[in-house]
Amino acid sequence: MKALVASVALVASVPAQAAFNPVEFFRGHTHGVGTLKIIFRSPERIEVDSEGRAEKDGSLVLQQVIHEPGKPARTRYWRLRQTAPNVFEGTLTEAASPVRVDVTKGGVRIRYTGKDHLNFDQVLTEVSPTEVHNSMRVRRFGITVAHYEETIRKTD
């Protein structure tokens, strides 16, 4: 019985793993490599180079350069700020709606509406302090029309 009490006390004294912090992870440089699969098309390799900085108010400004085969590189910007515990809200230059980010035990869920009634829903899962897995589903009128799987690594 004493051993059980001691074990419970030991487990209770170990701090819980901190939730994944997207602002902290994306501060600095990251590089993502992924595969985009659009319905009725062959999969494509996409690379994303990002540079993020935290503003004085704690918000994140993230510049991303997206490299797609056969297209010129394009740049987009995210601006996210924490609005409640485990909740970030903001903008994305390619989004038609505000961006919502929910931090959970399992990772980070990002949702927004893009152009042409496309609904983006992605989950970032921390693999290590320097690597994140991004899994995104794109739906139009409730039907999945694309999915994207990506590994994002800190480069600095």
C-alpha positions as CSV (number, residue, x, y, z in Angstrom):
1,M,0.0,0.0,0.0
2,K,2.8,2.4,0.9
3,A,4.5,1.6,-2.5
4,L,1.2,2.5,-4.3
5,V,0.9,5.8,-2.4
6,A,4.5,6.6,-3.2
7,S,4.0,5.8,-6.9
8,V,0.9,8.0,-7.1
9,A,2.7,10.8,-5.3
10,L,5.7,10.5,-7.7
11,V,3.5,10.5,-10.8
12,A,1.5,13.5,-9.5
13,S,4.7,15.5,-8.9
14,V,5.9,15.1,-12.5
15,P,4.9,18.1,-14.5
16,A,2.4,17.4,-17.3
17,Q,3.9,17.8,-20.8
18,A,3.3,21.3,-22.0
19,A,0.9,21.7,-25.0
20,F,2.5,22.3,-28.4
21,N,3.0,26.1,-28.8
22,P,2.6,27.1,-32.5
23,V,4.0,30.6,-31.9
24,E,7.2,29.2,-30.3
25,F,7.6,26.4,-32.9
26,F,7.2,28.7,-36.0
27,R,9.4,31.5,-34.6
28,G,12.5,31.5,-36.8
29,H,12.9,29.4,-39.9
30,T,11.1,26.2,-40.8
31,H,11.0,24.0,-44.0
32,G,8.2,21.8,-44.9
33,V,8.1,19.0,-47.5
34,G,4.7,17.4,-48.3
35,T,2.5,15.6,-50.8
36,L,-0.7,17.3,-52.0
37,K,-3.3,15.0,-53.5
38,I,-6.2,16.7,-55.3
39,I,-9.1,14.6,-56.4
40,F,-8.7,13.2,-60.0
41,R,-5.0,14.4,-60.1
42,S,-1.7,12.8,-59.5
43,P,0.0,13.6,-56.1
44,E,2.4,16.6,-56.1
45,R,5.4,17.4,-54.0
46,I,5.1,20.8,-52.3
47,E,7.8,22.6,-50.3
48,V,7.2,25.5,-48.0
49,D,9.9,27.8,-46.5
50,S,8.7,29.8,-43.5
51,E,10.0,32.6,-41.4
52,G,8.1,33.5,-38.3
53,R,8.5,36.3,-35.7
54,A,6.6,37.0,-32.5
55,E,5.3,40.5,-32.1
56,K,5.5,42.5,-28.9
57,D,1.9,41.5,-28.1
58,G,2.8,37.8,-28.4
59,S,1.1,37.3,-31.8
60,L,2.8,35.4,-34.6
61,V,3.5,36.8,-38.1
62,L,4.5,34.0,-40.4
63,Q,5.7,34.5,-44.0
64,Q,5.6,31.4,-46.2
65,V,7.0,30.8,-49.6
66,I,5.3,27.9,-51.3
67,H,7.0,26.0,-54.1
68,E,4.8,23.9,-56.4
69,P,5.9,22.0,-59.5
70,G,5.4,24.0,-62.7
71,K,4.3,27.2,-60.9
72,P,6.2,30.3,-59.8
73,A,6.8,30.4,-56.0
74,R,4.1,32.3,-54.2
75,T,4.2,34.1,-50.8
76,R,1.5,34.1,-48.2
77,Y,1.2,35.6,-44.7
78,W,-0.3,34.3,-41.5
79,R,-1.0,36.6,-38.5
80,L,-2.2,34.8,-35.4
81,R,-2.8,36.1,-31.8
82,Q,-3.9,34.3,-28.7
83,T,-7.5,35.2,-27.8
84,A,-8.1,32.7,-24.9
85,P,-6.2,29.9,-23.3
86,N,-5.4,27.4,-26.0
87,V,-7.1,29.5,-28.7
88,F,-5.5,31.6,-31.4
89,E,-7.3,33.6,-34.1
90,G,-6.1,35.6,-37.0
91,T,-5.8,36.0,-40.7
92,L,-4.2,34.3,-43.7
93,T,-3.8,36.1,-47.0
94,E,-5.3,33.1,-48.9
95,A,-8.3,32.7,-46.6
96,A,-11.8,34.1,-47.1
97,S,-12.6,33.9,-43.4
98,P,-10.8,34.4,-40.1
99,V,-8.4,31.6,-39.1
100,R,-9.1,29.6,-35.9
101,V,-6.4,27.7,-34.1
102,D,-7.2,25.4,-31.2
103,V,-4.4,23.9,-29.1
104,T,-5.3,20.4,-27.6
105,K,-3.4,17.6,-26.0
106,G,-3.1,15.9,-29.4
107,G,-1.7,19.0,-31.2
108,V,-3.0,22.0,-33.0
109,R,-6.1,22.2,-35.1
110,I,-6.4,25.0,-37.7
111,R,-9.6,25.8,-39.6
112,Y,-10.6,28.4,-42.1
113,T,-12.5,28.9,-45.3
114,G,-10.6,29.6,-48.5
115,K,-11.8,30.8,-51.9
116,D,-14.3,28.9,-53.9
117,H,-16.1,27.6,-50.8
118,L,-13.1,25.4,-49.8
119,N,-13.0,24.5,-46.1
120,F,-9.5,23.8,-44.7
121,D,-9.0,21.7,-41.6
122,Q,-5.5,20.8,-40.6
123,V,-3.9,19.2,-37.6
124,L,-0.3,19.8,-36.5
125,T,1.1,17.0,-34.4
126,E,4.4,17.5,-32.6
127,V,6.9,14.7,-33.4
128,S,9.8,16.3,-31.6
129,P,10.8,19.8,-30.4
130,T,12.1,20.4,-33.9
131,E,9.6,18.5,-36.1
132,V,5.8,18.7,-36.7
133,H,3.5,16.5,-38.9
134,N,0.8,18.5,-40.8
135,S,-2.2,16.6,-42.0
136,M,-4.8,18.7,-43.9
137,R,-8.1,17.9,-45.5
138,V,-9.8,20.3,-47.9
139,R,-13.6,20.0,-48.4
140,R,-16.0,21.6,-50.7
141,F,-19.7,21.2,-49.9
142,G,-18.8,18.5,-47.4
143,I,-16.8,16.4,-49.9
144,T,-13.1,15.9,-49.4
145,V,-11.5,17.3,-52.6
146,A,-7.8,17.3,-51.5
147,H,-5.5,16.2,-48.7
148,Y,-2.0,17.2,-47.8
149,E,0.6,15.4,-45.6
150,E,3.7,17.3,-44.6
151,T,6.7,17.1,-42.4
152,I,7.8,20.5,-41.1
153,R,11.3,20.9,-39.5
154,K,12.9,23.9,-37.7
155,T,16.0,24.9,-39.6
156,D,17.6,27.3,-37.0
